[in-house]
Amino acid sequence: MSARSEVNIEPQKVNIELQKVNIELQKVNIELQKVNIEPQKVNIEPQKVNIEPQKVNVEAFCLDIVNSEVKTLGIQSL
């Protein structure tokens, strides 16, 4: 009888080890999810930053047009 009870203890240890491995895999999976979420947040910010210089360039372009029109008007008035 004692030999059978010792044999029965081993599968329980193996089952506990498998549970530990399963928990570790879950932790790794959660870590990968965290890693995947972070780059998405980081990538959104530069897009917002890139929109601003475009607005500045459009305003500068409008100022160039106004300046050229003023110069043209100045030449015409002469």
OpenMM code with the backbone's topology and positions (N, CA, C; nanometers):
from openmm import Vec3, app, unit

residues = "MET SER ALA ARG SER GLU VAL ASN ILE GLU PRO GLN LYS VAL ASN ILE GLU LEU GLN LYS VAL ASN ILE GLU LEU GLN LYS VAL ASN ILE GLU LEU GLN LYS VAL ASN ILE GLU PRO GLN LYS VAL ASN ILE GLU PRO GLN LYS VAL ASN ILE GLU PRO GLN LYS VAL ASN VAL GLU ALA PHE CYS LEU ASP ILE VAL ASN SER GLU VAL LYS THR LEU GLY ILE GLN SER LEU".split()
positions = [
    Vec3(0.0829, -0.1200, 0.0000),
    Vec3(0.0000, 0.0000, 0.0000),
    Vec3(0.0873, 0.1264, 0.0000),
    Vec3(0.1965, 0.1197, 0.0734),
    Vec3(0.2790, 0.2399, 0.0809),
    Vec3(0.3415, 0.2728, -0.0540),
    Vec3(0.3716, 0.1712, -0.1336),
    Vec3(0.4275, 0.1958, -0.2665),
    Vec3(0.3263, 0.2651, -0.3562),
    Vec3(0.2004, 0.2272, -0.3474),
    Vec3(0.0975, 0.2909, -0.4295),
    Vec3(0.0774, 0.4372, -0.3898),
    Vec3(0.0779, 0.4668, -0.2598),
    Vec3(0.0572, 0.6056, -0.2166),
    Vec3(0.1729, 0.6935, -0.2629),
    Vec3(0.2941, 0.6411, -0.2640),
    Vec3(0.4077, 0.7187, -0.3138),
    Vec3(0.3943, 0.7451, -0.4638),
    Vec3(0.3452, 0.6491, -0.5375),
    Vec3(0.3257, 0.6664, -0.6809),
    Vec3(0.2188, 0.7722, -0.7068),
    Vec3(0.1172, 0.7775, -0.6236),
    Vec3(0.0101, 0.8745, -0.6409),
    Vec3(0.0561, 1.0170, -0.6097),
    Vec3(0.1553, 1.0354, -0.5289),
    Vec3(0.2049, 1.1695, -0.4951),
    Vec3(0.2729, 1.2320, -0.6179),
    Vec3(0.3454, 1.1553, -0.6960),
    Vec3(0.4195, 1.2088, -0.8096),
    Vec3(0.3299, 1.2781, -0.9122),
    Vec3(0.2161, 1.2193, -0.9544),
    Vec3(0.1316, 1.2917, -1.0502),
    Vec3(0.0820, 1.4253, -0.9958),
    Vec3(0.0590, 1.4342, -0.8662),
    Vec3(0.0167, 1.5621, -0.8085),
    Vec3(0.1274, 1.6667, -0.8230),
    Vec3(0.2509, 1.6253, -0.7990),
    Vec3(0.3632, 1.7187, -0.8150),
    Vec3(0.3740, 1.7639, -0.9602),
    Vec3(0.3577, 1.6690, -1.0523),
    Vec3(0.3636, 1.7039, -1.1942),
    Vec3(0.2512, 1.8004, -1.2294),
    Vec3(0.1319, 1.7772, -1.1748),
    Vec3(0.0179, 1.8646, -1.2011),
    Vec3(0.0449, 2.0055, -1.1477),
    Vec3(0.1028, 2.0145, -1.0296),
    Vec3(0.1371, 2.1457, -0.9730),
    Vec3(0.2408, 2.2145, -1.0613),
    Vec3(0.3410, 2.1403, -1.1087),
    Vec3(0.4413, 2.1983, -1.1967),
    Vec3(0.3774, 2.2511, -1.3252),
    Vec3(0.2840, 2.1738, -1.3816),
    Vec3(0.2156, 2.2190, -1.5024),
    Vec3(0.1350, 2.3453, -1.4752),
    Vec3(0.0723, 2.3526, -1.3584),
    Vec3(-0.0030, 2.4733, -1.3233),
    Vec3(0.0911, 2.5927, -1.3125),
    Vec3(0.2083, 2.5701, -1.2519),
    Vec3(0.3066, 2.6789, -1.2415),
    Vec3(0.3501, 2.7255, -1.3802),
    Vec3(0.3745, 2.6297, -1.4698),
    Vec3(0.4136, 2.6654, -1.6065),
    Vec3(0.3007, 2.7414, -1.6747),
    Vec3(0.1761, 2.6972, -1.6524),
    Vec3(0.0612, 2.7641, -1.7124),
    Vec3(0.0500, 2.9072, -1.6602),
    Vec3(0.0705, 2.9264, -1.5321),
    Vec3(0.0654, 3.0611, -1.4738),
    Vec3(0.1777, 3.1471, -1.5322),
    Vec3(0.2974, 3.0896, -1.5463),
    Vec3(0.4082, 3.1643, -1.6055),
    Vec3(0.3750, 3.2057, -1.7485),
    Vec3(0.3140, 3.1153, -1.8255),
    Vec3(0.2761, 3.1500, -1.9622),
    Vec3(0.1717, 3.2615, -1.9632),
    Vec3(0.0796, 3.2573, -1.8690),
    Vec3(-0.0199, 3.3645, -1.8596),
    Vec3(0.0475, 3.4972, -1.8291),
    Vec3(0.1455, 3.4937, -1.7384),
    Vec3(0.2201, 3.6159, -1.7067),
    Vec3(0.2923, 3.6683, -1.8301),
    Vec3(0.3549, 3.5786, -1.9048),
    Vec3(0.4237, 3.6194, -2.0271),
    Vec3(0.3237, 3.6778, -2.1264),
    Vec3(0.2057, 3.6146, -2.1370),
    Vec3(0.1027, 3.6640, -2.2275),
    Vec3(0.0574, 3.8041, -2.1864),
    Vec3(0.0390, 3.8256, -2.0585),
    Vec3(-0.0003, 3.9585, -2.0094),
    Vec3(0.1113, 4.0593, -2.0373),
    Vec3(0.2354, 4.0193, -2.0156),
    Vec3(0.3477, 4.1090, -2.0443),
    Vec3(0.3512, 4.1453, -2.1925),
    Vec3(0.3265, 4.0468, -2.2797),
    Vec3(0.3250, 4.0759, -2.4229),
    Vec3(0.2111, 4.1712, -2.4575),
    Vec3(0.0968, 4.1559, -2.3925),
    Vec3(-0.0143, 4.2474, -2.4168),
    Vec3(0.0245, 4.3884, -2.3740),
    Vec3(0.0910, 4.4007, -2.2594),
    Vec3(0.1361, 4.5325, -2.2135),
    Vec3(0.2339, 4.5925, -2.3137),
    Vec3(0.3266, 4.5112, -2.3630),
    Vec3(0.4244, 4.5592, -2.4610),
    Vec3(0.3536, 4.6032, -2.5887),
    Vec3(0.2521, 4.5284, -2.6307),
    Vec3(0.1809, 4.5642, -2.7533),
    Vec3(0.1000, 4.6924, -2.7365),
    Vec3(0.0475, 4.7182, -2.6184),
    Vec3(-0.0326, 4.8384, -2.5954),
    Vec3(0.0577, 4.9628, -2.5941),
    Vec3(0.1719, 4.9543, -2.5338),
    Vec3(0.2577, 5.0710, -2.5197),
    Vec3(0.3024, 5.1299, -2.6536),
    Vec3(0.3556, 5.0505, -2.7483),
    Vec3(0.3980, 5.1126, -2.8743),
    Vec3(0.2835, 5.1818, -2.9479),
    Vec3(0.1632, 5.1310, -2.9357),
    Vec3(0.0508, 5.1961, -3.0018),
    Vec3(0.0304, 5.3352, -2.9444),
    Vec3(0.0381, 5.3485, -2.8133),
    Vec3(0.0240, 5.4799, -2.7512),
    Vec3(0.1371, 5.5720, -2.7948),
    Vec3(0.2577, 5.5198, -2.7998),
    Vec3(0.3735, 5.6013, -2.8388),
    Vec3(0.3610, 5.6463, -2.9846),
    Vec3(0.3111, 5.5579, -3.0717),
    Vec3(0.3014, 5.5923, -3.2130),
    Vec3(0.1932, 5.6962, -3.2419),
    Vec3(0.0929, 5.7059, -3.1579),
    Vec3(-0.0137, 5.8041, -3.1802),
    Vec3(0.0397, 5.9463, -3.1573),
    Vec3(0.1241, 5.9645, -3.0617),
    Vec3(0.1720, 6.0984, -3.0288),
    Vec3(0.2495, 6.1650, -3.1428),
    Vec3(0.3477, 6.0988, -3.2056),
    Vec3(0.4190, 6.1673, -3.3140),
    Vec3(0.3279, 6.2081, -3.4295),
    Vec3(0.2216, 6.1350, -3.4520),
    Vec3(0.1292, 6.1734, -3.5580),
    Vec3(0.0673, 6.3089, -3.5247),
    Vec3(0.0284, 6.3283, -3.3999),
    Vec3(-0.0266, 6.4581, -3.3597),
    Vec3(0.0786, 6.5673, -3.3760),
    Vec3(0.2024, 6.5385, -3.3399),
    Vec3(0.3106, 6.6371, -3.3526),
    Vec3(0.3345, 6.6708, -3.4996),
    Vec3(0.3248, 6.5721, -3.5880),
    Vec3(0.3504, 6.5961, -3.7304),
    Vec3(0.2425, 6.6824, -3.7959),
    Vec3(0.1234, 6.6840, -3.7405),
    Vec3(0.0163, 6.7660, -3.7978),
    Vec3(0.0457, 6.9148, -3.7767),
    Vec3(0.1033, 6.9507, -3.6649),
    Vec3(0.1265, 7.0916, -3.6339),
    Vec3(0.2173, 7.1626, -3.7349),
    Vec3(0.3356, 7.1083, -3.7695),
    Vec3(0.4190, 7.1799, -3.8672),
    Vec3(0.3494, 7.2015, -4.0015),
    Vec3(0.2597, 7.1126, -4.0400),
    Vec3(0.1876, 7.1322, -4.1649),
    Vec3(0.1028, 7.2591, -4.1568),
    Vec3(0.0381, 7.2797, -4.0433),
    Vec3(-0.0404, 7.4018, -4.0260),
    Vec3(0.0502, 7.5244, -4.0327),
    Vec3(0.1672, 7.5165, -3.9709),
    Vec3(0.2608, 7.6294, -3.9735),
    Vec3(0.3075, 7.6554, -4.1156),
    Vec3(0.3352, 7.5495, -4.1913),
    Vec3(0.3814, 7.5671, -4.3294),
    Vec3(0.2733, 7.6308, -4.4164),
    Vec3(0.1484, 7.5955, -4.3939),
    Vec3(0.0397, 7.6562, -4.4713),
    Vec3(0.0310, 7.8053, -4.4410),
    Vec3(0.0433, 7.8397, -4.3131),
    Vec3(0.0391, 7.9823, -4.2777),
    Vec3(0.1563, 8.0569, -4.3404),
    Vec3(0.2740, 7.9969, -4.3373),
    Vec3(0.3913, 8.0609, -4.3971),
    Vec3(0.3711, 8.0775, -4.5486),
    Vec3(0.3115, 7.9773, -4.6108),
    Vec3(0.2836, 7.9852, -4.7539),
    Vec3(0.1846, 8.0985, -4.7824),
    Vec3(0.0815, 8.1123, -4.6982),
    Vec3(-0.0146, 8.2222, -4.7142),
    Vec3(0.0555, 8.3572, -4.6988),
    Vec3(0.1466, 8.3674, -4.6033),
    Vec3(0.2202, 8.4929, -4.5850),
    Vec3(0.3046, 8.5240, -4.7086),
    Vec3(0.3640, 8.4199, -4.7689),
    Vec3(0.4413, 8.4422, -4.8915),
    Vec3(0.3518, 8.4956, -5.0020),
    Vec3(0.2310, 8.4417, -5.0130),
    Vec3(0.1380, 8.4898, -5.1162),
    Vec3(0.1004, 8.6354, -5.0885),
    Vec3(0.0709, 8.6670, -4.9640),
    Vec3(0.0347, 8.8049, -4.9277),
    Vec3(0.1517, 8.8980, -4.9576),
    Vec3(0.2725, 8.8592, -4.9214),
    Vec3(0.3898, 8.9423, -4.9479),
    Vec3(0.4092, 8.9642, -5.0977),
    Vec3(0.3890, 8.8582, -5.1764),
    Vec3(0.4069, 8.8747, -5.3207),
    Vec3(0.2979, 8.9649, -5.3773),
    Vec3(0.1766, 8.9550, -5.3233),
    Vec3(0.0688, 9.0439, -5.3701),
    Vec3(0.0981, 9.1883, -5.3314),
    Vec3(0.1504, 9.2089, -5.2118),
    Vec3(0.1858, 9.3449, -5.1691),
    Vec3(0.2959, 9.4003, -5.2592),
    Vec3(0.3948, 9.3177, -5.2913),
    Vec3(0.5023, 9.3630, -5.3797),
    Vec3(0.4465, 9.3955, -5.5187),
    Vec3(0.3556, 9.3113, -5.5647),
    Vec3(0.2951, 9.3351, -5.6955),
    Vec3(0.2154, 9.4649, -5.6945),
    Vec3(0.1394, 9.4863, -5.5880),
    Vec3(0.0621, 9.6092, -5.5762),
    Vec3(0.1551, 9.7307, -5.5722),
    Vec3(0.2658, 9.7156, -5.5024),
    Vec3(0.3627, 9.8248, -5.4946),
    Vec3(0.4190, 9.8568, -5.6314),
    Vec3(0.4484, 9.7554, -5.7117),
    Vec3(0.5019, 9.7776, -5.8471),
    Vec3(0.3944, 9.8418, -5.9351),
    Vec3(0.2697, 9.7962, -5.9222),
    Vec3(0.1626, 9.8505, -6.0049),
    Vec3(0.1364, 9.9970, -5.9699),
    Vec3(0.1490, 10.0304, -5.8423),
    Vec3(0.1197, 10.1688, -5.8054),
    Vec3(0.2293, 10.2617, -5.8543),
    Vec3(0.3487, 10.2079, -5.8734),
    Vec3(0.4556, 10.2918, -5.9263),
    Vec3(0.4293, 10.3142, -6.0740),
] * unit.nanometer
topology = app.Topology()
chain = topology.addChain("A")
for resn in residues:
    res = topology.addResidue(resn, chain)
    for name in ("N", "CA", "C"):
        topology.addAtom(name, app.Element.getBySymbol(name[0]), res)
